[in-house]
């Protein structure tokens, strides 16, 4: 049992490191000032490629990729609000990284597929609570 837990922790640390390496260092270095926009549209493409068309699909994808824990916070007639939490999210915020465009793009595309309405997603980082609100707005 202890070996399994150690193996699981090593796997988690590996995925975390790879995410941090690509998302927080390599891509911003290559993409420069266009990083946020390209990652947002990349997120939309990822949602299409992996057919993320429901909240359950997105939640499962985020868990697998260790992007964080996504939960529905509220829904209104023209928007849906999600909260992104977890240790990886808190660590990224604590390190000064407020870039969650990839996640926003994924949410925007999934909500658009689900509602059939053109959707854009805003990002609100709460540094104090170490959470990210993703606000999907549709027409």
N, C-alpha and C positions, 0 to 999 in steps of 0.2 A: 504494500500500500504506500509506504513512504517513497519508494522508487517511482511509483506512478505519479505521485504529487510533485516530486522533484522534476520529473520529465515534463509534466504539465506547466510548471513554473518556468522551466527553461524555454518551452515552446512560446509561452506568453511573452517572456522577455525578448525572444528572437523577433516575434511579430512586432512588438512595440519598437524595438531598435530599427527594424527595416522601415516601418512607417515613419519614424522620426527622421531617419536618414534621407529618405526620398522626399517626404512632404515638407519637412522643416529646414532642410539644408540644400539638397541637390536641385529640386525643382525651382525654388526661388532664385538660386544662383543662375540657372540656365534661363529662366523665363523673365527675370528682372521685374520691371514695373508692371508687366502684363500677367504676372503670376495669378492674381486673384481671378481675373476674367477668364483666363484659360482653364484654371481648375474648376470654375463654376460650370463652364460649358463641357468640360471633361466629365464632370459629375452627371450632367444630363445624358451624355453619351453612355456612361456606365449604366445608368438606370435603364436605358433602352436596350443595351447589349444583354443585360441580365434580367430583362423583363420584370423590373421592380415596379409593379402596378398597384400595390396595396401597402398599407402601413405594416402589415405582418411581414411582407417581403423585405421592406426596408429595414425593419428591426432585426430580422435574421441576418441580412447582409452586413449591417453595422456590427453585430455581435461577432460574425465570422472574421471580418476585417479588423476588428478591435478599434473601430472608430469611436466607440462609446455606447452608452445605453440611451436609446431614443424612446421617448414616451410622448403620448398625446397630452397636451396641456389644456387646450381649449379649441373650440371651433365656432366660427361665426358664419354669417351668410356669405362673406367674401374673403374669408381667411381661415387658415388652420395654423395653430401655434404648437410647436413641438419643443421639448426640452432635451438637450443632449448633456448627459452627465457621465460620471465614471472617473476612475483614476487617471486614465490616459488623457481625458479632457482636462481635468484639474492640473495635471502635470504640464500640459501644453500651455495652458493659461498662465500658470506660475512661472514658466520659462519666458514669458513675454510674447508668446505666439498667439495671435488673435485671428489667425487665418483658418476659417472653416468653410471656404468657398466650395470645396469638393462636396462636402456634406450638403450644403445648401442647394447645389445643382442637382444632386440625387433626389432630395426632397421635392424640389420644384417639378422635376419630370414625373416623379411618382404621383404627386398630387394632380398634375395635369392629366395623366393617364386615368386616374381614378375619377376625376370630376368631369373630364372632357372640356375643361375651360383653360385658357391660356393662364399660366401661373409663373410668378417670379417669387424668389425667396430672399428675405432679408435676414441678416445675421446680427444678433445682439448678444455681446459677451458680457456676462456679469462677473467681473473680476473678484468681487467679494465672496459670492456664493460658489464660484468656480464652475459655473454652468453656462451653456450657450442656448439661447432661444433662437429657433429657426421659425420665421414667420412666413408662411406660404400664402401669398395674396393672389387671388384670381378675379377675373372680370365677370 
